[in-house]
Amino acid sequence: MEYYKHESAIIDDGAQIGAGSRIWHFSHICGEAVIGCNVSLGQNVFIGNKVTIGDKCKIQNNVSVYDDVYLEDEVFCGPSMVFTNVYNPRSGVERKSEYMSTIVKRGATLGANCTIVCGVTIGEYAFVGAGAVVNKDVPAYAMIVGVPGKQIGWMSEYGEKLDLPLTGGAEAVCPNTQQKYILKNDIVEKVC
């Protein structure tokens, strides 16, 4: 076995788990899940069947990643954050055929206790603050807070707030890495 599994964790037959990954206490991984290399799954994490988790993701305690949720590389899921997969659930109505896909792009951060309503895409290196409720797509590098989630700024790949307006055109430098970012047509890109 090329990954670590705590003795209390349950991994169903067929699950694919990459080298260097760590699965902690009371976690459950369903048999069709695909988990990349060097992933950390905290205590009491559930991973559904139709789930893909990229390399170097960190999923903190008490997070359930349900079917039709896809995490690209280096996604951070804070403690007790929530994914959904049905927009209008009812206990007495079977809606498995109505699951809506949620995609979280590379390097995004989903803060503690935030909720991601199904059917959205979270852009690369976006930053969703603790307790926010995201019910629409989030642009790359956007900083989202509140209920419902509202963009209040832009973040660098390092996780520092960029001195950029929400719209228009401008340039900024990450205060930590000195990497340059440009805002053009309401889209932020890192300058290589």
Legacy VTK file of the C-alpha trace (Angstrom):
# vtk DataFile Version 3.0
C-alpha trace
ASCII
DATASET POLYDATA
POINTS 192 float
0.000 0.000 0.000
1.492 3.325 -1.088
-0.808 5.469 1.071
-1.578 5.698 4.790
-4.950 4.539 6.134
-5.917 4.831 9.782
-7.320 1.553 11.111
-10.763 3.120 11.669
-11.083 4.338 8.054
-13.183 2.386 5.545
-12.045 2.114 1.934
-14.446 0.216 -0.320
-13.049 -2.189 -2.919
-12.234 -0.484 -6.208
-11.337 2.951 -4.819
-8.235 4.406 -6.461
-5.911 6.215 -4.072
-2.613 7.810 -5.110
0.769 7.372 -3.492
1.538 9.448 -0.432
-2.118 10.120 0.435
-3.253 10.004 4.063
-6.707 8.905 5.239
-7.462 9.631 8.869
-9.895 8.472 11.574
-13.451 7.391 10.699
-13.252 8.400 7.033
-15.119 6.442 4.339
-14.157 6.251 0.669
-16.619 4.650 -1.749
-15.453 2.117 -4.323
-15.598 4.238 -7.475
-13.785 7.269 -6.038
-10.534 8.425 -7.643
-8.113 10.199 -5.310
-4.768 11.630 -6.455
-1.326 11.571 -4.905
-0.358 13.293 -1.642
-3.968 14.011 -0.651
-4.875 14.484 3.016
-8.344 13.419 4.168
-9.010 14.510 7.747
-11.125 12.850 10.395
-14.717 11.884 9.472
-14.429 12.621 5.731
-16.813 10.926 3.289
-15.927 10.520 -0.404
-18.738 9.391 -2.733
-18.529 7.116 -5.773
-18.615 9.589 -8.637
-15.903 11.832 -7.200
-12.456 12.783 -8.468
-9.935 14.457 -6.185
-6.715 15.819 -7.692
-3.184 15.680 -6.349
-2.184 17.549 -3.168
-5.748 18.360 -2.073
-6.429 18.859 1.636
-9.887 17.968 2.891
-10.224 18.875 6.543
-12.374 17.198 9.232
-16.112 16.588 8.777
-16.363 17.183 5.020
-18.536 15.061 2.708
-17.628 15.095 -0.982
-20.756 13.752 -2.681
-21.242 12.272 -6.143
-20.628 14.662 -9.060
-18.121 16.821 -7.165
-14.758 17.174 -8.878
-11.711 18.756 -7.254
-8.680 19.636 -9.355
-5.139 19.657 -7.889
-4.262 21.545 -4.680
-7.812 22.355 -3.562
-8.255 23.152 0.146
-11.581 22.238 1.791
-11.830 23.763 5.267
-13.330 22.019 8.302
-17.043 21.214 8.070
-17.539 22.909 4.697
-20.478 21.528 2.679
-21.006 20.325 -0.881
-24.463 19.540 -2.252
-25.448 17.622 -5.379
-29.215 18.103 -5.693
-30.690 21.593 -5.980
-34.115 20.799 -4.529
-33.832 17.682 -2.326
-36.821 15.946 -0.766
-36.561 12.863 1.382
-39.575 11.250 -0.319
-38.513 12.057 -3.913
-35.743 10.097 -5.682
-33.529 12.609 -7.519
-30.265 10.730 -8.206
-30.783 11.349 -11.928
-30.841 15.110 -11.208
-27.411 15.426 -9.587
-25.665 18.613 -10.696
-21.893 18.663 -11.141
-19.707 20.941 -9.053
-16.176 21.663 -10.250
-13.511 23.215 -8.050
-10.517 24.338 -10.084
-6.834 24.106 -9.216
-5.620 25.827 -6.055
-9.015 27.072 -4.841
-9.686 27.468 -1.105
-13.092 26.708 0.424
-13.169 28.109 3.951
-14.493 26.457 7.103
-18.268 25.987 7.207
-18.866 27.438 3.734
-21.575 25.863 1.563
-21.170 25.220 -2.154
-24.576 24.838 -3.829
-24.430 22.237 -6.598
-23.977 23.112 -10.258
-21.305 25.786 -9.857
-17.691 26.077 -10.918
-15.163 27.608 -8.540
-12.318 29.177 -10.569
-8.593 28.629 -10.197
-7.129 29.997 -6.961
-10.469 31.482 -5.896
-10.875 32.016 -2.160
-14.254 31.348 -0.504
-14.349 32.747 3.032
-15.523 30.885 6.115
-19.302 30.535 6.306
-20.005 31.875 2.804
-22.794 30.376 0.672
-21.814 30.051 -2.987
-24.775 29.695 -5.365
-23.200 30.862 -8.651
-19.938 30.431 -10.520
-16.858 32.048 -8.986
-14.185 33.603 -11.249
-10.526 32.612 -10.998
-8.698 34.479 -8.195
-11.966 35.917 -6.791
-12.470 36.420 -3.053
-16.022 35.528 -1.972
-17.652 36.129 1.440
-21.129 36.310 2.936
-24.600 34.876 2.488
-25.260 34.751 -0.366
-21.643 34.811 -1.476
-20.462 38.135 -2.866
-17.123 39.016 -4.406
-15.172 41.560 -2.361
-11.770 41.325 -3.996
-9.093 39.271 -5.702
-6.487 36.861 -4.275
-3.026 35.828 -5.422
-2.016 32.194 -5.869
-0.111 32.564 -2.596
-3.330 33.493 -0.776
-2.726 37.228 -0.341
-5.322 39.883 -1.146
-4.443 41.813 -4.305
-4.846 45.580 -4.509
-7.215 45.483 -7.497
-10.672 46.970 -8.128
-13.520 44.497 -8.696
-13.975 45.612 -12.304
-12.138 47.485 -15.005
-8.447 47.217 -15.696
-5.443 47.394 -13.379
-2.278 45.647 -12.264
-1.173 44.452 -8.830
1.707 42.599 -7.231
1.382 39.865 -4.596
2.873 41.395 -1.436
4.537 38.106 -0.526
5.875 36.675 -3.807
6.141 39.864 -5.907
4.292 37.991 -8.673
2.394 40.360 -10.979
-1.354 40.033 -11.761
-3.429 41.937 -14.295
-7.164 42.697 -14.280
-8.573 43.121 -17.776
-12.212 42.824 -18.846
-13.108 41.759 -15.274
-10.762 38.747 -15.463
-7.575 38.384 -13.390
-4.564 36.587 -14.820
-1.092 35.991 -13.464
1.634 37.534 -15.628
4.264 34.908 -16.420
LINES 1 193
192 0 1 2 3 4 5 6 7 8 9 10 11 12 13 14 15 16 17 18 19 20 21 22 23 24 25 26 27 28 29 30 31 32 33 34 35 36 37 38 39 40 41 42 43 44 45 46 47 48 49 50 51 52 53 54 55 56 57 58 59 60 61 62 63 64 65 66 67 68 69 70 71 72 73 74 75 76 77 78 79 80 81 82 83 84 85 86 87 88 89 90 91 92 93 94 95 96 97 98 99 100 101 102 103 104 105 106 107 108 109 110 111 112 113 114 115 116 117 118 119 120 121 122 123 124 125 126 127 128 129 130 131 132 133 134 135 136 137 138 139 140 141 142 143 144 145 146 147 148 149 150 151 152 153 154 155 156 157 158 159 160 161 162 163 164 165 166 167 168 169 170 171 172 173 174 175 176 177 178 179 180 181 182 183 184 185 186 187 188 189 190 191
